[in-house]
Structure formats: structure tokens, C-alpha cells
Amino acid sequence: MPVEIVGRDHTGFRLLSPPGLLPPGGRRAGLLAHSFRPQNVGLAMMTFTGWLTAQGGTEARYAPHTSTALAAPPNRTVQALGNGILAKHGVWRAGRDGTGERLRTLAGQQGQRDRQES
């Protein structure tokens, strides 16, 4: 659900949400924060896991205990080059660990099922 971070201190983030979305009480929760520049060049993303405590209504406290982040440079050429290198690495790794062959086998099995149903 969408929330807005409206403050932070040593206990974590203060969040606001639309009315009626956060039930009162505490629970484990994940939080994804992101920003995009025009045409998705120069995006940034942070992912947290932690404890969410809602007082009811629209306000809550979020105490993160783990986080990870990703940032892409605000340069289209550098971002495209980085994406290409990551894709090439993924293809190489899939070939090396057998994932590519397993996917081809599964696709062939699905194709056989589709032809049988026709």
C-alpha cells in the first residue's frame, strides 16, 4: 500500500497512509522506497524489512532492521551499458549452472501440452 515517509528519528520512520489501510497493532513488514527521474534514467531504490506499528488511523512507525539499495546512474548511455553487462552476465550464468537448459526443456514440454490441447 502507498505510504509517505514524513519523518525519522533513532526509532525509525514515521509513515502516513491513506485512511483505513493500516490496521492497529504491530507486524513484520517490508518497505520499498523509490525515485525515478524522467524516462527512468537515474532511478534509485531501497528495500527494507522491519517492524511496523500502527496506532490506527493514518499514522504508523516503521523500524527497519535490514536494508538493501540500488542506484542507476543518471546517464542513459552508462545505464544502458550497465544493463547490457548485467543481462550478458545473467545469460552466461544461466548457461553455466544449467538454468538455460532447464528453461528450454520446460518450454518444450509446455509446447507439447499446448499442441495436445489444440
N, CA and C atoms as a LAMMPS dump frame, in Angstrom:
ITEM: TIMESTEP
0
ITEM: NUMBER OF ATOMS
354
ITEM: BOX BOUNDS ff ff ff
-5.0000000000000000e+02 5.0000000000000000e+02
-5.0000000000000000e+02 5.0000000000000000e+02
-5.0000000000000000e+02 5.0000000000000000e+02
ITEM: ATOMS id mol type element x y z
1 1 1 N 0.841 -1.172 0
2 1 2 C 0 0 0
3 1 3 C 0.885 1.234 0
4 2 1 N 0.436 2.303 -0.551
5 2 2 C 1.255 3.515 -0.599
6 2 3 C 1.324 4.186 0.768
7 3 1 N 2.527 4.594 1.134
8 3 2 C 2.728 5.378 2.355
9 3 3 C 3.681 6.52 2.031
10 4 1 N 3.682 7.494 2.879
11 4 2 C 4.594 8.621 2.738
12 4 3 C 5.458 8.683 3.984
13 5 1 N 6.777 8.772 3.799
14 5 2 C 7.683 8.94 4.942
15 5 3 C 7.685 10.42 5.288
16 6 1 N 7.223 10.73 6.499
17 6 2 C 7.096 12.136 6.884
18 6 3 C 8.071 12.534 7.984
19 7 1 N 8.894 11.61 8.414
20 7 2 C 9.878 11.929 9.436
21 7 3 C 10.675 10.7 9.818
22 8 1 N 11.754 10.922 10.56
23 8 2 C 12.536 9.805 11.061
24 8 3 C 13.29 10.248 12.296
25 9 1 N 13.603 9.278 13.147
26 9 2 C 14.434 9.513 14.316
27 9 3 C 15.171 8.221 14.634
28 10 1 N 15.723 8.097 15.842
29 10 2 C 16.503 6.919 16.199
30 10 3 C 15.664 5.632 16.252
31 11 1 N 14.339 5.731 16.323
32 11 2 C 13.483 4.537 16.365
33 11 3 C 13.053 4.072 14.979
34 12 1 N 13.209 4.907 13.952
35 12 2 C 12.829 4.523 12.593
36 12 3 C 12.106 5.628 11.863
37 13 1 N 11.227 5.218 10.95
38 13 2 C 10.495 6.162 10.107
39 13 3 C 9.086 6.4 10.629
40 14 1 N 8.602 7.615 10.466
41 14 2 C 7.196 7.931 10.724
42 14 3 C 6.493 7.939 9.376
43 15 1 N 5.432 7.137 9.248
44 15 2 C 4.725 6.973 7.983
45 15 3 C 3.305 7.493 8.076
46 16 1 N 2.799 7.992 6.957
47 16 2 C 1.39 8.336 6.815
48 16 3 C 0.826 7.507 5.667
49 17 1 N -0.391 6.988 5.865
50 17 2 C -1.04 6.202 4.817
51 17 3 C -2.459 6.717 4.623
52 18 1 N -3.088 6.338 3.519
53 18 2 C -4.494 6.697 3.347
54 18 3 C -5.339 6.094 4.475
55 19 1 N -6.404 6.755 4.879
56 19 2 C -7.229 6.268 5.992
57 19 3 C -7.774 4.861 5.745
58 20 1 N -7.773 4.057 6.804
59 20 2 C -8.385 2.743 6.775
60 20 3 C -7.533 1.612 6.212
61 21 1 N -6.313 1.889 5.773
62 21 2 C -5.484 0.832 5.192
63 21 3 C -4.616 0.104 6.212
64 22 1 N -4.216 0.783 7.273
65 22 2 C -3.342 0.163 8.271
66 22 3 C -4.137 -0.25 9.503
67 23 1 N -4.297 -1.554 9.738
68 23 2 C -4.974 -1.978 10.962
69 23 3 C -4.068 -1.726 12.165
70 24 1 N -4.635 -1.432 13.335
71 24 2 C -3.8 -1.147 14.501
72 24 3 C -3.013 -2.385 14.94
73 25 1 N -1.845 -2.149 15.541
74 25 2 C -1.015 -3.231 16.06
75 25 3 C 0.329 -3.275 15.373
76 26 1 N 1.124 -4.265 15.769
77 26 2 C 2.462 -4.411 15.216
78 26 3 C 2.582 -5.67 14.379
79 27 1 N 3.475 -5.624 13.389
80 27 2 C 3.678 -6.768 12.498
81 27 3 C 4.968 -6.578 11.716
82 28 1 N 5.518 -7.709 11.219
83 28 2 C 6.651 -7.627 10.299
84 28 3 C 6.156 -7.032 8.983
85 29 1 N 7.008 -6.24 8.372
86 29 2 C 6.597 -5.605 7.12
87 29 3 C 7.82 -5.257 6.278
88 30 1 N 7.608 -5.194 4.993
89 30 2 C 8.63 -4.732 4.07
90 30 3 C 8.258 -3.339 3.581
91 31 1 N 9.265 -2.568 3.237
92 31 2 C 9.041 -1.212 2.739
93 31 3 C 9.936 -1.014 1.522
94 32 1 N 9.364 -0.538 0.44
95 32 2 C 10.102 -0.241 -0.781
96 32 3 C 10.013 1.252 -1.025
97 33 1 N 11.164 1.902 -1.074
98 33 2 C 11.219 3.334 -1.375
99 33 3 C 11.917 3.499 -2.722
100 34 1 N 11.375 4.35 -3.584
101 34 2 C 11.974 4.506 -4.903
102 34 3 C 11.797 5.917 -5.422
103 35 1 N 12.664 6.264 -6.352
104 35 2 C 12.525 7.534 -7.065
105 35 3 C 12.962 7.309 -8.503
106 36 1 N 12.302 7.994 -9.409
107 36 2 C 12.591 7.891 -10.834
108 36 3 C 12.761 9.285 -11.393
109 37 1 N 13.754 9.435 -12.215
110 37 2 C 13.915 10.682 -12.956
111 37 3 C 13.171 10.537 -14.275
112 38 1 N 13.064 11.592 -15.061
113 38 2 C 12.353 11.487 -16.336
114 38 3 C 12.891 10.352 -17.21
115 39 1 N 11.989 9.613 -17.829
116 39 2 C 12.273 8.492 -18.724
117 39 3 C 13.051 7.376 -18.019
118 40 1 N 12.896 7.242 -16.705
119 40 2 C 13.525 6.202 -15.887
120 40 3 C 15.044 6.18 -15.977
121 41 1 N 15.663 7.295 -16.314
122 41 2 C 17.113 7.39 -16.32
123 41 3 C 17.515 7.951 -14.965
124 42 1 N 18.351 7.224 -14.24
125 42 2 C 18.773 7.668 -12.923
126 42 3 C 17.8 7.279 -11.83
127 43 1 N 17.381 6.016 -11.796
128 43 2 C 16.454 5.583 -10.754
129 43 3 C 17.221 5.174 -9.5
130 44 1 N 16.537 5.198 -8.367
131 44 2 C 17.102 4.761 -7.085
132 44 3 C 16.029 3.985 -6.335
133 45 1 N 16.465 2.947 -5.609
134 45 2 C 15.508 2.116 -4.889
135 45 3 C 16.158 1.601 -3.607
136 46 1 N 15.386 1.577 -2.535
137 46 2 C 15.82 0.977 -1.273
138 46 3 C 14.728 0.037 -0.799
139 47 1 N 15.128 -1.128 -0.308
140 47 2 C 14.197 -2.112 0.214
141 47 3 C 14.55 -2.37 1.672
142 48 1 N 13.546 -2.364 2.529
143 48 2 C 13.743 -2.59 3.958
144 48 3 C 12.875 -3.746 4.428
145 49 1 N 13.321 -4.437 5.461
146 49 2 C 12.457 -5.323 6.238
147 49 3 C 12.521 -4.82 7.67
148 50 1 N 11.416 -4.938 8.384
149 50 2 C 11.404 -4.417 9.738
150 50 3 C 10.073 -4.631 10.423
151 51 1 N 9.817 -3.799 11.422
152 51 2 C 8.626 -3.909 12.255
153 51 3 C 7.778 -2.657 12.092
154 52 1 N 6.505 -2.875 11.735
155 52 2 C 5.555 -1.788 11.537
156 52 3 C 4.593 -1.768 12.713
157 53 1 N 4.448 -0.617 13.34
158 53 2 C 3.485 -0.448 14.428
159 53 3 C 2.532 0.67 14.047
160 54 1 N 1.264 0.301 13.894
161 54 2 C 0.239 1.28 13.508
162 54 3 C -0.626 1.603 14.723
163 55 1 N -0.901 2.872 14.911
164 55 2 C -1.763 3.297 16.01
165 55 3 C -3.23 3.288 15.597
166 56 1 N -3.514 2.944 14.367
167 56 2 C -4.868 3.084 13.841
168 56 3 C -4.945 4.414 13.121
169 57 1 N -5.864 4.541 12.264
170 57 2 C -5.96 5.795 11.512
171 57 3 C -4.959 5.818 10.377
172 58 1 N -4.168 6.878 10.316
173 58 2 C -3.283 7.047 9.163
174 58 3 C -1.805 7.048 9.519
175 59 1 N -1.437 7.029 10.798
176 59 2 C -0.031 7.154 11.176
177 59 3 C 0.532 5.827 11.672
178 60 1 N 1.821 5.596 11.347
179 60 2 C 2.498 4.371 11.779
180 60 3 C 3.975 4.666 11.984
181 61 1 N 4.633 3.766 12.71
182 61 2 C 6.086 3.792 12.9
183 61 3 C 6.661 2.562 12.231
184 62 1 N 7.781 2.73 11.535
185 62 2 C 8.445 1.602 10.896
186 62 3 C 9.882 1.57 11.37
187 63 1 N 10.265 0.449 11.995
188 63 2 C 11.63 0.268 12.492
189 63 3 C 12.339 -0.761 11.613
190 64 1 N 13.149 -0.326 10.658
191 64 2 C 13.819 -1.282 9.777
192 64 3 C 14.965 -1.991 10.49
193 65 1 N 15.179 -3.262 10.128
194 65 2 C 16.343 -3.959 10.673
195 65 3 C 17.266 -4.482 9.581
196 66 1 N 16.815 -4.554 8.325
197 66 2 C 17.703 -4.849 7.205
198 66 3 C 17.368 -3.906 6.061
199 67 1 N 18.346 -3.664 5.211
200 67 2 C 18.096 -2.814 4.044
201 67 3 C 19.034 -3.201 2.917
202 68 1 N 18.612 -2.917 1.718
203 68 2 C 19.441 -3.072 0.533
204 68 3 C 19.091 -1.926 -0.412
205 69 1 N 20.029 -1.544 -1.253
206 69 2 C 19.796 -0.39 -2.114
207 69 3 C 20.345 -0.633 -3.514
208 70 1 N 19.781 0.086 -4.462
209 70 2 C 20.207 0.041 -5.855
210 70 3 C 20.086 1.459 -6.401
211 71 1 N 21.081 1.88 -7.137
212 71 2 C 21.015 3.188 -7.785
213 71 3 C 21.589 3.06 -9.187
214 72 1 N 20.872 3.568 -10.158
215 72 2 C 21.351 3.593 -11.539
216 72 3 C 21.807 5.012 -11.849
217 73 1 N 22.879 5.153 -12.598
218 73 2 C 23.405 6.495 -12.876
219 73 3 C 22.453 7.316 -13.742
220 74 1 N 22.45 8.636 -13.553
221 74 2 C 21.556 9.497 -14.341
222 74 3 C 22.105 9.792 -15.736
223 75 1 N 22.682 8.79 -16.383
224 75 2 C 23.237 8.926 -17.719
225 75 3 C 22.728 7.752 -18.555
226 76 1 N 21.969 8.028 -19.601
227 76 2 C 21.336 6.972 -20.391
228 76 3 C 22.366 5.991 -20.967
229 77 1 N 23.493 6.472 -21.479
230 77 2 C 24.497 5.591 -22.079
231 77 3 C 25.099 4.661 -21.032
232 78 1 N 25.475 5.201 -19.89
233 78 2 C 26.061 4.385 -18.827
234 78 3 C 25.034 3.38 -18.307
235 79 1 N 23.795 3.815 -18.141
236 79 2 C 22.75 2.911 -17.656
237 79 3 C 22.501 1.789 -18.661
238 80 1 N 22.437 2.097 -19.946
239 80 2 C 22.216 1.07 -20.971
240 80 3 C 23.389 0.088 -21.014
241 81 1 N 24.6 0.595 -20.9
242 81 2 C 25.78 -0.263 -20.885
243 81 3 C 25.751 -1.188 -19.663
244 82 1 N 25.426 -0.635 -18.501
245 82 2 C 25.323 -1.447 -17.282
246 82 3 C 24.252 -2.508 -17.394
247 83 1 N 23.089 -2.153 -17.933
248 83 2 C 22.011 -3.133 -18.123
249 83 3 C 22.438 -4.242 -19.076
250 84 1 N 23.14 -3.883 -20.139
251 84 2 C 23.615 -4.88 -21.097
252 84 3 C 24.61 -5.842 -20.465
253 85 1 N 25.528 -5.312 -19.664
254 85 2 C 26.517 -6.165 -18.99
255 85 3 C 25.819 -7.106 -18.014
256 86 1 N 24.851 -6.591 -17.255
257 86 2 C 24.118 -7.458 -16.318
258 86 3 C 23.333 -8.538 -17.056
259 87 1 N 22.71 -8.192 -18.174
260 87 2 C 21.964 -9.186 -18.951
261 87 3 C 22.909 -10.243 -19.503
262 88 1 N 24.036 -9.827 -20.035
263 88 2 C 25.021 -10.773 -20.577
264 88 3 C 25.523 -11.701 -19.478
265 89 1 N 25.773 -11.165 -18.31
266 89 2 C 26.213 -11.979 -17.173
267 89 3 C 25.136 -12.994 -16.791
268 90 1 N 23.863 -12.581 -16.802
269 90 2 C 22.767 -13.492 -16.485
270 90 3 C 22.672 -14.63 -17.48
271 91 1 N 22.841 -14.33 -18.767
272 91 2 C 22.809 -15.372 -19.804
273 91 3 C 23.99 -16.319 -19.609
274 92 1 N 25.16 -15.783 -19.354
275 92 2 C 26.346 -16.611 -19.13
276 92 3 C 26.14 -17.532 -17.927
277 93 1 N 25.624 -16.964 -16.832
278 93 2 C 25.414 -17.756 -15.621
279 93 3 C 24.349 -18.834 -15.831
280 94 1 N 23.281 -18.505 -16.552
281 94 2 C 22.228 -19.491 -16.829
282 94 3 C 22.777 -20.652 -17.654
283 95 1 N 23.675 -20.371 -18.573
284 95 2 C 24.293 -21.44 -19.343
285 95 3 C 25.228 -22.279 -18.502
286 96 1 N 25.939 -21.625 -17.616
287 96 2 C 26.922 -22.324 -16.774
288 96 3 C 26.268 -23.21 -15.723
289 97 1 N 25.195 -22.737 -15.088
290 97 2 C 24.592 -23.527 -13.999
291 97 3 C 23.434 -24.415 -14.463
292 98 1 N 23.15 -24.43 -15.777
293 98 2 C 22.131 -25.324 -16.3
294 98 3 C 20.73 -24.738 -16.34
295 99 1 N 20.537 -23.508 -15.877
296 99 2 C 19.211 -22.899 -15.873
297 99 3 C 18.669 -22.74 -17.291
298 100 1 N 19.52 -22.341 -18.226
299 100 2 C 19.078 -22.165 -19.613
300 100 3 C 18.536 -23.461 -20.195
301 101 1 N 19.233 -24.569 -19.957
302 101 2 C 18.776 -25.86 -20.475
303 101 3 C 17.464 -26.282 -19.822
304 102 1 N 17.328 -26.068 -18.514
305 102 2 C 16.072 -26.404 -17.823
306 102 3 C 14.909 -25.585 -18.374
307 103 1 N 15.137 -24.305 -18.65
308 103 2 C 14.079 -23.46 -19.215
309 103 3 C 13.691 -23.917 -20.613
310 104 1 N 14.676 -24.297 -21.433
311 104 2 C 14.359 -24.804 -22.775
312 104 3 C 13.551 -26.093 -22.68
313 105 1 N 13.896 -26.979 -21.744
314 105 2 C 13.16 -28.23 -21.548
315 105 3 C 11.724 -27.941 -21.134
316 106 1 N 11.55 -27.049 -20.172
317 106 2 C 10.199 -26.693 -19.718
318 106 3 C 9.378 -26.057 -20.839
319 107 1 N 10.005 -25.195 -21.628
320 107 2 C 9.291 -24.564 -22.746
321 107 3 C 8.867 -25.618 -23.765
322 108 1 N 9.722 -26.605 -24.031
323 108 2 C 9.365 -27.681 -24.95
324 108 3 C 8.208 -28.507 -24.418
325 109 1 N 8.209 -28.797 -23.12
326 109 2 C 7.112 -29.553 -22.512
327 109 3 C 5.809 -28.771 -22.597
328 110 1 N 5.867 -27.469 -22.344
329 110 2 C 4.665 -26.633 -22.428
330 110 3 C 4.137 -26.598 -23.855
331 111 1 N 5.055 -26.509 -24.834
332 111 2 C 4.647 -26.51 -26.232
333 111 3 C 3.956 -27.806 -26.622
334 112 1 N 4.453 -28.938 -26.103
335 112 2 C 3.815 -30.231 -26.382
336 112 3 C 2.411 -30.276 -25.793
337 113 1 N 2.253 -29.785 -24.558
338 113 2 C 0.919 -29.753 -23.917
339 113 3 C -0.035 -28.881 -24.715
340 114 1 N 0.454 -27.72 -25.153
341 114 2 C -0.401 -26.804 -25.934
342 114 3 C -0.857 -27.459 -27.231
343 115 1 N 0.054 -28.173 -27.916
344 115 2 C -0.317 -28.845 -29.169
345 115 3 C -1.322 -29.977 -28.923
346 116 1 N -1.181 -30.674 -27.783
347 116 2 C -2.101 -31.752 -27.454
348 116 3 C -3.504 -31.235 -27.153
349 117 1 N -3.581 -30.052 -26.548
350 117 2 C -4.884 -29.462 -26.201
351 117 3 C -5.591 -28.893 -27.428
352 118 1 N -4.85 -28.594 -28.479
353 118 2 C -5.441 -27.973 -29.685
354 118 3 C -6.238 -28.941 -30.481
